[in-house]
Amino acid sequence: MSDHLHPRPSQLTREEFIANYGDIYEHSAWIAAAAWDSGLDSRHDTPAGLAARLREPVDAASPDAQLALIRAHPDLAAKAAVAATLTADSRREQAGAGLDQCTPEEFSRFEQLNAAYRERFGFPFVIAVRGLDRHAILDAFEQRLAQTPEAERHTAIAQIHRIALLRLEARATPHLTSAREDSLLPLGLS
């Protein structure tokens, strides 16, 4: 199995790079554009190498730009999921954590926590859900509500970087690369 991304970032034009990797950070193609503008070489053809390059413009961004990036993410197990307005990556990630199998009570708890979190911090709760189930996500939700807004902004950005790396790793895995293109059903209340 290859650990290189396909297509290889270092071999792409700016437009091709943005078309292929502009969706790694949710609704934020500006990050891919800035990464390409910084220069790409063969070190950036692996998931870890490209993830490091992509995180640079995010980490260098102003707090307002970072907040806009965080706000580009959907609420977990929320109406966006039911309405099929999530990106394919987000739908797959949330379904992988079992968020499409929540009981009505669990959906209600997610809605309550989403509202409390947005009220406290002004942005959605973001967590890399791979490897977590809905119970662990609910626990993390409750713990992170106790953080300061500044600490939580940093935590959310760290989680977004983890999501980006996981998405890149999936694209370097041949059997998962084709799954990226699959049409997924929206998350439901079943």
NORJOLIN-V28845 format. One record per helix or strand of 3 or more residues. SS is the DSSP state (helix for helix, strand for strand). FROM is the first residue (numbers start at 1). TO is the last residue. If there is no record, write none. Layout:
# NORJOLIN-V28845
[[SS:FROM:TO] [SS:FROM:TO]]
This chain:
# NORJOLIN-V28845
[[helix:9:11] [helix:14:21] [helix:29:38] [helix:42:45] [helix:47:60] [helix:63:71] [helix:79:82] [helix:88:96] [helix:99:101] [helix:104:121] [helix:134:144] [helix:149:172] [helix:174:181]]
